[in-house]
């Protein structure tokens, strides 16, 4: 494979700025609130949404360093692994995906990992204990040794793609929304999108993040990302952790019904693991009277459902291990299922047609 020079991301013809479309929804309108949809899912068919914004600066950095191989991490259904594999195919990078769950090595690949492999990604399965230590140099060195790779030839992209470069890339999302909406909502896995979004928004605007994982780790990680990317806290943001529906890759009949109704009404396929939870939470906030009459809110649509996405009830869609966020890509620390669940709010009422 030829060594990639500076990747010609413009040749991929990303749709930037992404479309911003009004959404007529009675659940917002009856409270005097205007809803907009920021369609980041339409940026690129294979590197959609926050994946484009987070990966693009890392791809440029990898090429500038002269490293021809991308190594990254994710769970068995990681959106981030799929996006990285696609980026490698499109731009001439070799890719290696470190997958949580050594037991998966002896099984047929699920549709998500099969897509990664079809795009040329080499999959390296590691046990869950090692995966929790994936940021430690000795663990990375062991993975590189197993793959027969020299450290100087490999550019490491963190799980979920969230690092300082990614946060700076997502700041452009905030800049695209300056002066447009008082509140901007986004789903959160690893926190990189929210960290950058908040930094890019203007004075008087607030970002609200809806974590798809249980646990209180995310606020700390967002602050650390902002410190690394921008030198300290920046922007007005908060998290609302009530709408995880049990954790990553968990759903309920109420969430599924909401997503179907919202998608039919507004003409989009609502991705369940992230986008549906954010939209559900944002709708609940409107019904609770959280926004003053006259407020405009923008919901960032960070991705679309995978055409081959299996039912969430399959055993493989278990919650991430305690160190993993995925987000589209999270896989971070969560309490064990036996711990008390956060009560989920009553479902928003279907809008009038």
N, C-alpha and C positions, 0 to 999 in steps of 0.2 A: 504493500500500500504506500503511495507517495506521501511524503511528509506534507501535512497541511500547512499552507501559508495562512495569512490572515483570512479567516473564513469570510466568504462573500455572502453575508446574511441577507443583504439587500436582494441578491439574486433569487432568494426564496420568496420574495414578494410578500412580506408580511403586511397585513392590513392595519396600518398604524397612522394616526390614532385609531383605536378600535371604535366601532359604532356606539353611539349613545342614543337610545330610543326611548320614547315615552311609553309607559304602560298604564292603561286605563284600568284601574282596579278599585272596586267599590270599597274594599276593606281599608284602603288608604284614603280614598276620596271623601268618605263620610266623616273623616276626622280632619278634613282640610289639608291633607298631605298629598303631594305629587310624587309619584314613583317613576324613576328612570332606571333602565337596565343598561349597564355598561358591558357590552358584548365582547369581552376579551376572548371568549370561546371562538370567535371568528377571526382571530389574528392569523392563524395558519392551521391548515387541516391536520397536521401532525405534531406541531409544536404550539398548541393552543394555550391561550390564557396566561396564567402566571408561569407556565413552563417556558414560554418564549422569553418573558421579561427576566426570569431568573437565570436561564441557561445562556442567553446570548452573551452577556458580559463574561461569563466563565469560559465560553468557547473562544472568545477573542483572547482572553488571557492565556488559555492553553496553547493556542497557535503562536502567540507572541513568545512563549517560553520555549518553543521548539519541541514540545512534547506531543507525540502522535497518538497516545493512548489515553482515553478517559476511563477512570475507575470511580465507581460510585456505589451506593448502597440502597437497599429497599426491601420491602416485604414481597410476598408472592404475587400481589396484585398492585404493585406500585406504579402509579401514573408516572412518577419521576423516572423509573427505570425505562419505561416505554419511550418517554420523550428523549432520554439520553441516547437510547439505541437508535431512534429515528434520526436524531441529530448526527450521530456518527455516520449513518448511511448516507445522509444528504450532503455532508460536508467533508467526508473522507477521513474521519477519525476511527481508529479501532476503539472498541468499547468493552469494558469488563463490568459486570454487575455482581456485586456481593449480595447474596440473597439470604435473608434470615430463615433458618430452618434446615439443618443438615439432613433431616429425614426426607425432605423433598427431592433429594438427589436421586433416589431410587424410584421415583414416581413419574408417570407421564407428565409432561409440562402442561400447566393450565393455559387457557387462551392468552392470558396476559404475558406469561413468560415465553410462550410459543411465539408471540409477536416480537418480543425482544430478540429471541434467537434468530428469527427470520430476518431481522434487520442487522444481523451480524454480531450481536452481543454475546460474548463468552460469559456464561453463568457459573458462578462459584458459590456453592452452598456452604454455609458455616453454621455451627451449632449456636443456639440462642445465647449461651453464656458468652461466647466469643463475640457475638454480634453486639451485645450490650457494651462491649469494650472496644467497639470499632474505631473510635477516635484515638486510641492509644497507639503510639508508633510501632510497638512490637507486634500488635495484631495486624496492622497494615503491612508490616514487613513480612509476616507469615503468609498473608494472602498473596502478596506479590511473588514470594518464593514459590508458592503452589502453582501460580499462573506462569512462572518462568519469566517474570518481567523485572527489568532493572528500574529502581526508583527514579532515576533521572529521566526515564522515558515516559513516566506516567504523571498525568495531572489528576489529582484527586478532587472530586466534586462531592461535598457532603450530602448526607441523606436529605432528601427533599429538595436539594439544590440550594438550601438556605445558608448563605454566608454573606460577608460584607458586600461583595460584588453583586450578589443577587438583590440585596436590599437596595443598593443604589440603582439597579435596573428597575426595580419596582417603584422607585420614586417618580419615574416618568409617568406611571399610572396616576399618581396624585396630581402631577402637573397638568395632565390632560383634563382633570376634573376641577381645576381651580375655578372658583366663582360659579360653579354649576349647581352644586348641591350643598346644603348645610351639613348633612350627614352622609357618609359613604360606608357601606357595609360590605364585608368580605368574610368568607369562611377561612378558618385558620387550622393548619396542621403543624408545620414547623415554625410559623410566625414570620418568615421572611417577607411575604407579601404585605402583611400589615405594617411591619417595621418600615418598609420603603414607602408604602402608600401614605402613611401619616406624615412622613418627612416631606413628601411632595405636595401635600395639600396647602392651601393658603390660610391666611389668618381668618379665624372665625369658623373654620370647617373642622369637623370631627370625624375620625374613623372609628367604626365599631367592628370588632372582630368576634366571630362566633366559632369557638373551638369545637372541633369534631371529636376530640378526645377528652376523656375525664382526666382530672388532676389539675394541680395549680402550678405546674412547672412553666407554663407558657409565658406568663408575664415576665418572669426573670429572663427567659431566653430572648424575648423581644427587646428588652432593655440591653442585653448583651450585644445583640445584633446591631442596634442603633449606636451603641458605643463604638463598635468596630467599624461601622460604615460611615458614621457622621460625627464621631468624636464625643457623643453624649446624647441624652434624651432630646428628641425633637418631635414636634407635632402634638396634637391633641388626640388621644386615642384611649379606648377602653375595651375590655373584654366582657362578653355576656356568656357565661358558661352553662346556661340552663338547657341548651338545645342540642346536646351531643347524642341524645336518644340511646344511651347505653355505651357509647364509645365508637371508635373507628370501625367501619364496616358493619355497624348495627343499624337497623331500621325498625319501624313499626308500621302496622296498617294505617295509622293516622298520618304518618309522614308520607307513605306511599300514595295515599289518597290525595293529600295536599299537593304533592309533586305532579300527579297526573292532572289535577284540576288546573293548577297554575300553568302547566305546559300547554294544555289545550286552549286556555284563555289567551295566552300571550304568544303562542306560536313558536315554542322552543321545547326541545327535549331536556328535561331537568335532570342533571346528574345527581345521584342520590347521596354519595358519600360526603360531599362537601356542599354543593350548591343548594340542594334541597333543604339542608339544615339551616343554612344562612337565610334563605328566603322565608322559611317557616318562622325563624326567630325574629326577622325584621317585621313580618306581618303581625306577629304577636305583640311586638313593641308598639306598632301603630294602634292595635286594638286596645292596648293598655293606656293609650293616651300619652305615650312617651315623647311625642313630637308636637310642637306647637302648631296650630292651624297656620297655613301659609308656608310650612316647611317643605323643601324638596329633598328627597332622599334618593340616593343612587345605590343600586345593588350591583356588585361586580360579579359577572357570570364567568367564573374562572375555568370552566371546562364543560365538555359534553360527555354523555355516557359512552362507554366503549361499545361498539356494535356487538361484540362477543361477550360482554360482561355477564357472568353467571348470576344465578339467583344468590342473594345475600345469605340465604339460609344454608348454603353449602358449608361443610365443616371447615374447609380451608379458609373461609372468611373470618377467622377468629381475630380477636383484638390483637393489636401489635404488642410486642413484648415491651417491658418497661423502659427501653431506651429509644424506641423507634417512633418518629413521626412520619407521615408520608405526604400528605398533603395533597397532592393531590395527591399529596405525598406525605402524610404524617406517618410517624410511627414513633411515639414517645411514651414516656412513663405514664402508666395508668394503674389505679387500684385494682386488686383482684376482684373478679365478679361477685364474690361473696360479700364485699363491702356494701354498705347501704347506697342505693342509687339516689342521685339527685332527682327529686320529683319533676316530671316533665309537665309543662303548662298545658292547659286545655287547648285543643286544636283550634286555630282560627276558623271562623265560619266561612263556608264557601261564598265567593263573591256572587253578586247578582249578574245574571247574563242579559 
